[in-house]
Amino acid sequence: MTHPEKMRLVVADEQPVVLLGLQIWFEARGRYEVVASATRGEQLLAKLAAATSELIVMDCALDARARRGADRFATLRAVRERYPDTPVVALTSDTHPRTLREILCEGVEGVASAYDDLKELGRVCERVLSGVKGVTSRGIDACLAIRDEDSPAAFNSNMIYREVRVSVTSRTVM
């Protein structure tokens, strides 16, 4: 699928510096036009209503940190309900396999880790825009490959996993 014009996308993240970084990175690629950005869920929904976009890249837990005990994926769920035909790539800093599977069950077309480099995020977005569903970044793939009981200590979120082959083994402590 080729697109002669720039792909219109909306980006959302609670952290303004991350949001600005995403905007700059996507615009610098020359293939994308960021038509709207948001730091809050209600702002995202309002901007989606006013803008036409071909892709939404968003923090999957938008607003959840601001409200204790809130549904982590309420904004993501609202976006999927109101804009079911617009593909969503969810960004997450969570590395627990159960949570990652929950995100995939929310109907997103792609999931990327906040610990991935931007080139990997771009790869996920390109695949989603080509029509592939259930796309995950290599960092997310590594986390999903870990059994739930091994996961708390299995993934070092501070390490860069770009070209590292990860091998995880289970140990029994007596």
C-alpha positions as CSV (number, residue, x, y, z in Angstrom):
1,M,0.0,0.0,0.0
2,T,1.6,3.2,-1.1
3,H,0.6,6.7,0.0
4,P,1.7,9.6,-2.2
5,E,0.7,12.1,0.5
6,K,1.9,12.4,4.1
7,M,0.2,10.1,6.6
8,R,-1.9,12.2,9.0
9,L,-1.5,11.2,12.6
10,V,-2.4,12.2,16.1
11,V,-0.1,11.7,19.0
12,A,-0.9,11.7,22.7
13,D,1.2,11.3,25.9
14,E,0.9,12.7,29.4
15,Q,4.5,13.9,29.4
16,P,4.9,17.1,27.3
17,V,8.6,16.4,26.6
18,V,7.7,12.9,25.3
19,L,4.9,14.3,23.2
20,L,7.2,17.0,21.7
21,G,9.8,14.4,21.0
22,L,7.3,12.2,19.2
23,Q,6.0,15.2,17.2
24,I,9.5,16.2,16.1
25,W,10.5,12.7,15.3
26,F,7.5,11.9,13.1
27,E,7.6,15.2,11.3
28,A,11.3,14.8,10.6
29,R,10.6,11.5,8.8
30,G,8.9,13.5,6.0
31,R,6.3,10.7,5.6
32,Y,4.1,11.9,8.5
33,E,2.1,15.0,9.3
34,V,1.2,15.4,13.0
35,V,-2.3,17.0,12.7
36,A,-3.0,17.0,16.5
37,S,-1.4,16.2,19.8
38,A,-2.8,15.9,23.4
39,T,-1.6,15.4,26.9
40,R,-5.0,14.4,28.4
41,G,-7.8,12.0,27.5
42,E,-10.6,14.5,27.0
43,Q,-8.2,16.7,25.0
44,L,-7.4,13.8,22.7
45,L,-11.0,12.9,22.2
46,A,-11.8,16.5,21.3
47,K,-8.9,16.8,18.9
48,L,-9.8,13.5,17.2
49,A,-13.3,14.8,16.6
50,A,-11.9,17.9,14.9
51,A,-9.1,16.3,12.9
52,T,-9.0,13.6,10.3
53,S,-6.2,11.2,10.9
54,E,-5.0,7.9,9.5
55,L,-3.2,6.7,12.7
56,I,-3.3,7.4,16.4
57,V,-0.1,6.9,18.5
58,M,-1.0,7.2,22.2
59,D,0.1,6.3,25.7
60,C,-2.2,3.5,26.4
61,A,-2.6,4.6,30.1
62,L,-3.4,8.2,29.3
63,D,-4.8,9.9,32.4
64,A,-4.5,6.8,34.6
65,R,-1.6,8.2,36.6
66,A,-3.5,11.4,37.3
67,R,-6.4,9.6,38.9
68,R,-5.6,7.0,41.6
69,G,-7.6,3.9,41.2
70,A,-8.7,4.9,37.7
71,D,-9.3,2.4,34.9
72,R,-5.9,2.3,33.2
73,F,-7.3,1.9,29.8
74,A,-10.4,4.0,29.9
75,T,-9.1,6.6,27.4
76,L,-7.8,3.9,25.1
77,R,-11.2,2.1,25.3
78,A,-13.0,5.4,24.5
79,V,-10.8,6.0,21.5
80,R,-11.4,2.5,20.2
81,E,-15.2,2.9,20.7
82,R,-15.5,6.3,19.0
83,Y,-12.9,5.7,16.2
84,P,-13.0,2.0,15.4
85,D,-11.7,2.5,11.9
86,T,-8.6,4.5,12.8
87,P,-5.7,2.3,13.7
88,V,-4.1,2.8,17.1
89,V,-0.5,2.2,18.1
90,A,-0.3,2.0,21.9
91,L,2.8,3.1,23.8
92,T,3.5,1.5,27.2
93,S,6.2,1.4,29.8
94,D,4.6,-1.7,31.3
95,T,6.6,-4.9,30.8
96,H,4.3,-7.4,32.5
97,P,3.0,-10.0,30.0
98,R,-0.5,-10.1,31.5
99,T,-0.8,-6.3,31.1
100,L,0.6,-6.4,27.6
101,R,-2.0,-9.0,26.6
102,E,-4.7,-6.8,28.1
103,I,-3.6,-3.9,25.9
104,L,-3.7,-6.1,22.8
105,C,-7.2,-7.2,23.8
106,E,-8.4,-3.6,23.8
107,G,-8.4,-3.7,20.0
108,V,-5.2,-1.8,19.2
109,E,-3.4,-2.6,16.0
110,G,0.1,-2.2,17.4
111,V,1.9,-2.0,20.7
112,A,5.4,-0.5,21.2
113,S,7.4,-0.1,24.4
114,A,8.4,3.3,25.8
115,Y,11.9,1.7,26.1
116,D,12.1,1.0,22.3
117,D,14.1,3.3,20.2
118,L,12.1,5.5,17.9
119,K,13.1,3.5,14.8
120,E,11.4,0.5,16.3
121,L,8.2,2.6,16.9
122,G,8.4,3.7,13.3
123,R,8.6,0.1,12.2
124,V,5.5,-0.7,14.2
125,C,3.6,2.3,12.7
126,E,4.6,1.4,9.2
127,R,3.3,-2.2,9.5
128,V,0.1,-1.0,11.1
129,L,-0.4,1.5,8.3
130,S,0.1,-1.3,5.8
131,G,-2.9,-3.1,7.3
132,V,-1.2,-5.5,9.6
133,K,-3.0,-6.0,13.0
134,G,-1.5,-7.2,16.3
135,V,1.9,-5.7,15.5
136,T,4.3,-5.6,18.5
137,S,7.8,-4.1,18.9
138,R,10.7,-6.3,19.6
139,G,10.8,-5.1,23.2
140,I,7.1,-6.1,23.6
141,D,7.8,-9.4,21.9
142,A,10.5,-10.2,24.4
143,C,8.2,-9.4,27.3
144,L,5.3,-11.5,25.9
145,A,7.6,-14.5,25.6
146,I,8.2,-14.5,29.3
147,R,5.9,-16.6,31.5
148,D,3.9,-14.6,33.9
149,E,5.5,-16.0,37.1
150,D,9.0,-15.1,35.8
151,S,8.2,-11.6,34.6
152,P,8.8,-9.3,37.6
153,A,12.6,-9.9,37.4
154,A,12.9,-11.0,33.8
155,F,13.0,-7.8,31.9
156,N,15.4,-4.9,32.8
157,S,13.6,-1.8,31.6
158,N,16.7,0.3,31.9
159,M,18.7,-1.8,29.3
160,I,18.6,-1.2,25.6
161,Y,17.7,-4.4,23.8
162,R,18.2,-3.3,20.2
163,E,20.4,-6.1,18.9
164,V,20.7,-8.2,22.0
165,R,19.4,-11.8,21.9
166,V,17.6,-12.3,25.2
167,S,17.4,-15.7,26.8
168,V,15.3,-16.1,29.9
169,T,15.4,-19.2,32.1
170,S,13.4,-20.2,35.1
171,R,15.1,-20.8,38.4
172,T,13.7,-22.6,41.4
173,V,14.8,-21.1,44.7
174,M,14.7,-23.4,47.7
